[in-house]
Amino acid sequence: MKNITFLMMATLSIFSIPSTQVGQTIKVEVKRKPTDKTWKLYDTRTIKHLEGFKANVSKYKLDDYGGLIGKKYPVTGFFYVKKIADRFWLIDPLGHKFIHIGVCSVNQGKSKISREAARKKYPTDRAWAQAANRLLRDHGFNGTGAWTSTDLLRETDQPLVYTQTWYFMGSFGRTKKLVRQEPGHLGYPNRCIPVFHPEFESFCNDFARRLTAHKNDPCLLGHFSDNELPISLDLLDRSFQLDTSHPDLKPGYDAAQSWLTQRKGRPAAPRDITDSDRRAFLQYACERYFRITTAAMRKYDKNHLCLGPRLHGRSLRYPEVLRAAGKYLDVIAINYYGAWTPDSQRMNMWVRESNRPFLITEWYAKGMDPVCLTTPAPAGRLTLRPTEAISTRTSPSPCSNPNTASAGTGSNIAITIPSIPPPIPPTATPTKASSTGISNPISPL
């Protein structure tokens, strides 16, 4: 097995297929929770189930970035978005249509075990980076996503297209000691981001200076401003619950009080809040976040795409969030979980409300433990190809199958992206952590 660690699955792409080509569905057996006693059947599809689809790889030629050589569009030297007919496309620095097929978390791992395993195979970091780059290209990938050793991979002979994650809100929250680590992202007091703090805007303007280091790199696709912020419909209610004796939380309370009073035209209290108020305040807060962070990024880098904070969870249900994002972002990054087949109505809402394309920037499948093991496997132990999941029982959390994320005019397809699990030592303590990936540590890739 090649000791190259790709710890998560993600997809980055920007392409769409009309809903008339969706095709037939197939059934998969899924458990939503590990404790569920029964498996349930869900409909899903893969690319090969699209009506009229025929693979013809030899027909197409790709440029150095992975763009489709053919009709040429304006050459800017950087990636940009163009709507062609009823589809949004990425256009690469050479002026060609481009689909970013990227892998998230391309790195050697942080643990001692992972680092030692990598060093046995590769004597230097550069040797690892060259091998990782070659492995990805040989398997049809043209880029990377978040959590990646970008600086190492950029020094390879033919760098992949990449993204950057900056944590504007997360970094500001840390300076005020307002954040805590939660599974997959940062947590904030009462799930309220300090977007109304009077120092947030000046902090972002200063923080964004670091973007200048990459502003002339044609291989950079764009910037994520944060990761999975807690955006919920009850933000207005939660803001009224903030501790007004805390100097860094009081601005959030004051903003909610002032906004509601102005909206009602009289002094107002939490008991006066309606669902309409909640939705309007949510859009108001999101617009402030997108305006401040996007302006800061564009001040120091006008060449690359602003992708937003990787929206996820319940925030994807609210048109108000998408409207706010559409006013400022070039492309809306979305981490999509909890669905085997993407909801075409919801995806159509994303595009309709934002008038912007979206990218599926995270998804994954958890797999059953290997039959060769008598105890639950450590994280990453199982081999499970996403395209094989259609006939294999999968684990506690249903996989988002982005192969059909194009259902609906104007939406954007996400290409299946696998992950390669880290090496697992024989002495590792078995756990019930997630099993994801396409390769098995027991056998070579």
TAWO-V700106 format. One record per helix or strand of 2 or more residues. SS is the DSSP state (a for helix, b for strand). FROM is the first residue (numbers start at 1). LEN is the number of residues. If there is no record, write none. Layout:
SS|FROM|LEN  SS|FROM|LEN
This chain:
b|5|2  a|19|3  b|26|5  b|40|5  a|47|3  a|57|3  b|80|5  b|87|5  b|97|2  b|102|2  b|106|2  a|112|10  a|125|14  b|143|2  a|150|5  b|161|5  a|168|8  b|179|4  b|185|4  a|189|3  a|200|15  b|220|5  a|235|6  a|250|15  a|270|3  a|275|26  b|305|4  b|311|2  a|313|5  a|319|10  b|331|5  a|344|11  b|357|6  a|386|6  a|402|3
